[in-house]
């Protein structure tokens, strides 16, 4: 219950986000423990290149907490993720 209050809802098992210093290929992963305490891990450069596009090419802008897509760009991202093939 305490962890849900800290996170403002259900606690995620893991969160992937582009690295703030090098968003073109480096990713950070936040993993939570049983109490909801987050731990940051650095991922190898290029590990998600074939799965997720560079956030800058999809129109994302850096924010204090990560990256934000414009409303019209979010639908473009969904189409890219849901592409067939």
Secondary structure, DSSP 8 states (H G I E B T S, - for coil): -HHHHHHTSS--SEEEEE-SS-TTT-EEEEEE-TT--EEEEE--TTTTTTTS--TTTTT-EE-SSSEE--HHHHHHHHHHHT---
